[in-house]
Amino acid sequence: MPDLRDGESVEIQGSAAKPYILKNIGGVYSCTCPAWRNQSLGIEQRTCKHLRFYRGEQAEQQRLGRSVPAPSGSRLTKPKAIAPALLLAETWSPDADVNGWWLSEKLDGVRAYWDGNQFVSRQGNRFYAPDWFTAGLPSLPLDGELWLGRKAFQRTVSIVRRQDESDLWHDLMFRVFDAPQANGPFEERIECLCDCFSKLRHRYASVLPQKLCRGAEHLQEELDRIVSLGGEGLMLRQPGSRYEAGRSATLLKAKRFHDAEACVIGHQPGSGRHKGRLGALAVVLPDGTEFAVGTGFSDAQREQPPAVGSIITFRYQELTDRGVPRFPSFVRVRQDAEQPAV
């Protein structure tokens, strides 16, 4: 039977007018069909008839570790995860004086908490790192990022979500930026971490460098430098600050975003507090790429959303491998724009 090598994709015709795309990223197989997308399972545990047809039933059974594919919408019973009490950042505003604060690169990876025994996500779910990756890490709880490199977010996610302790972890690094349970202000915690890791000389873990911010001009220079290298942005830490759970103004994130325009092709209904009004706009780019914009709206805009056929400006962080904007956020309706050719 045919198979997909890592990073490879293939089109297969299904019931829709457009063919579906099968893809393998780090051993995580995906399909663009609704049956694959709408499952409640983790992405590494999903399958569909198109993957089973292309790869073969036996190959899919071996990959998933079960003889019968789980039906769409099914849920696996597992212990309830306990989320770690992490420090979360506010967004930096240009009028905020950050002279004397600590600067570090905002890594485009996966936030990970080392509890002294294993890695867990912000939601408390375990990351199945191999023993050789964690060997030698201190028993001291650590806050950091599992990182592959700049512009490699998708591949990082595909590796850390696997549950087979894959050798692909060789490509990752654990960049440590705080010690949540260490006493003292930020400077003392960082000094403790640097001293610890200078003795460990760990192959897969290191302390993220920090530098003092010399003011707004220096911040802009560093932000431009990081973004020009393909980085996501900067993190700013207030001097003398303590580690506290939840969102805090002692930790700020500064990023650059891109703006673009798209044509509205539909309205997706909201849920929760947005039930009965707009949840997201379905939009299309001039090249035909379709996606949804679900943030950035006021309550009034959700009650009376931009009309189908109107042109909106949205802000996003970067493009995925398939050309889809990451983290799109609504900015405004373009009253003076003509509908772009699709």
N, C-alpha and C positions, 0 to 999 in steps of 0.2 A: 504494500500500500504506500502511496505517497506520504510525505511528511514535510513539515515546515522547519527549516533551520532557524536558529535564534536570530530574530530581527527580520525574518522573511514574512511576506504576506501573499495572499492569493485571492482572486475573485471567484465566487461560485454563484451560479444563478439559482435563486429561490423563487418564492411566489410573488415577490415584489417586482416592479418594473426594472429597478436598478439591481445589479448583482450585490450580494453581501460580501464583505471582506473578512477573511480568516487571517489571523495574525498570531505569531509566537514571539513574545518578548520575555526573555529570561526563563523560558519554560512555562510561562502563563499563556494559555491559548485563549483567544477571544474571537467573537463573531459580532458583526454589526446588526444581526437580526434581532427583532423584538424579544424573541423567546430567550436569548442569551442575556440581553440587557436587563430584562425585568425580573430576573431571579433574585431571591433574597439571600442567596449563598455568597460567600466570599468569591472574588473573581477567579481565584485559583481553583475553586471547586465547581465552577460552572461548565456546562457543556450544552450542546444542542444537536439537532439532527444533521446540520451541515458539517459540524466538526466530526460527528460519528461517521458520516458518509465519506468524508475526505480522508480521515486518518484511519478509519476502521473501528469497529466496536471493541475489539480486543485492546488496541492501543489506548483508547479512551478509558476503558476499564482499568488498565494498569496505571494510567496517569492519575485517575481519581481515587483509586483504591477501593472501588465498589463495583459490584457486578451489574447493578441497574442504575442508570442515571437518575438523579433526583428530579422529580417533577418540578415544573416551573412554579415559583412562588413558595416552595417548601423551605422549612427552616431546620437547621441542625440544632439539637439540644446540646448546650455546652454551659459550663459554669459562668455565672454572671461576672463580668470583668469589673475590677475595682480600679477606677481611674486614679493615677497619682496626682497629688496636689502640686501642680506646676505653676510657675510664674509666667504670666502671659503679657504680651506687649500692647501698649497703646500706639496709635499712629502719630508720628512726629509732625508738628506743624511748623512752618517756616518762621513763625514769630516766637517760637520757644528758644530761649537762650540755653544752649548746650555746651557752652565754653567750659572746659574742665571735665566734661563727661568722658566716658570710655567708649571707644569706637571698635567695632569688629564687623567682619563681613556677615551679612545675612545669607546663610547657606540655603541653597535650594535643594534640600534633602528631606528626610523624614525625621521628625522629632522623636527622640527615644529617651526613655528613663531607665537607667541601670539601677536596679534595686539592691545590688550587691550579689545577686544570683542569676538574674536574667534581664533581658530587655523587654520593656512593655511600651505600648503606644500611649498617646494622650488619653485614649479611651480605656486604657488598662488591658488591652489585648496583647498577648505575648508575641514577640518576634522570635522566630526559631533560628537563632544564630548558632552556627556550629561550635562545638567545644573548643576547637583550636582558635576560634575568633575571640572568645571570651576568656580564654586561659590567661591568668595573670592580672586580670582587672581587679582593682581593690574592692573590698567589701563596703567601702564608703559609697552611698548612693550618689549617682552622677546624672546631671542633666546635659543633654547634648543632641547631636544630629548625626544620623547615619547618612553618609554623604559619598556619592560616587564622583562628583565633579560638577562643574558649571554646565547648565543646559542638559542635565542628565536626570531630571526629576522622574520621568516616566520609567526609565530603566531601574532607578533606585527603588521605586515602589514595587515594581514587578519582582525584584529580588527579595525584599524584606517581607513581602506577603506570602512567599512560599513557605510551606510547612515541612520541607524535606531536608533542612539544614544543608542547603546546596553549596557546592564549591564556588558558586558565583559570588559568595560573600568575600572571596579573595579580592574582589574589585572595590570593596567598600572600606571606608574609614569611619571611626566613631570620633567626631570632633566634640570635645567636652568644653562647655562654657560656664558651668556652675556646679556647685556642690550644695544641694538643697538643705542638707541636714548639718552642714558645718556651721559653727558659730562665727560671729564676727561680721564686719562689713564686707562689701564686695571685694575690696583690695586684699583682705586677709584670706578670703576663700580662694581667690585666684592664685595667690602666693602658695597656699597649701596645695592646690592642684598641680602647679608647676613643679614644686618640690617633689611631690609624689611621682609624677610621670617622668621626671628627669632620672629618677632611680629605676623606674620600671622599664623604660625604653621599650614600650609596647609597640609591636609591629602594626597593629590595626587601630590604635587609639592615641590621641594626642590632644593637648590643650589648645583651644582656638586663641590665636594672638589678639591682644588688646592694645590699643594706643590711645593717648589722650587727644581729645578734640581741642583745637586751638581757636574755635569760633566758627561762625556761620560760613565764612569763605573756605576754611579748611574742610568743613563738612561737605560742601558742594564739590570741592576738588576730589575728595575721597569717593564720594558717590559717583561722580563722573568716571573716575578711574575704574571702580569696580564694575559699573555697568558696561564700560567699553571692553572689559575682559569677558563679558558674558555673565557676570554675577547678577544677583537679584536686587541687592541693596545693602543697607547698613543697619546694624543694631546699636543703640545708644543706651548706656547704663549710667545711672546717676551715681556719682562718687559717694562712698560711705553707705550705700543702700543695703538693706537686708533682703533676704530671700523671703518672699511672701506668696502665698497661694492665690491664684486668680489674676485678673487683669490689673495692672498697676502702671501709674505714670512714671515710676522709676525706671521703666524699661520701655524704650520707644523704637519703632521700626521706621526707617526712611527708605522709600523705594521710588523708582522712576516707572511711569506707566506709558504705554502707547495708546494713542487715540485712533479710531477708525470709524467707518460708516457702514451700515448694513440696512437692508430693506426688511420691514416687518412682514412676515407671511402668516402669522397666526398668534393666537392668545392661548396660553396654557393656564388652566384653572389653578387657583391657590388652594392651600390646605392649612389647617391650624388657624392661626389668627388672620390668615389671608383667605380663608374659605369664603366663597361667594364673590371673590374679586380676582384680579390678576395675580397669578403666581409667577409667570415668566413670559417673556416675549420669544416666540419662535422667529428667528431671523435668518437671512441668507446674505452671504458676501457676494461681490461681483463675480468671483470665480466659481460660485455654486456651492460653497461650503455652508452647510446648515448647522445651527447650534441654538442654544437658548441663553437669554440674558435674564437673570432672576434677581439681581440686586441693584441698588441705586435709586429705587423708586420711592417717592413720597406716598403717603396714604391716598392723597387726592389723585395721583397718577395711577395708582392701582385701581381706583374706582372708575376712572376714565382713561384707560391706557391709550397709547398711540395707535392710530388706526392701521389696519392692514393696508400695506402699500406705502406707508410713510417711511421716511428715512430717519434713522436715529444715529446719533454719535454715541459710541461706547468706549470705555477705557478697559484695557486689558494688560496683562503682565508680559506674556510672550506667546508664541505659537507652539502647539504640540507638534509631534512628528507628522501628524496628518493635516496640519495647517489650521487647526481649530484654536481660536483664542482661549488662553487660560485665564480664569477668574474675570470674565467680562462683567462690567458694571455699567448700567445706564447713566448717560450724562444729560442728554437733551434730545428733543426732536429738531431736525434740521428743516426749518421752514423754507429755506432758500435753495434746497438741494433737489435735483432731479433724481428719479429712480435710476440707480446704476444698472447697467446691462448685466444680465446673468447668463 
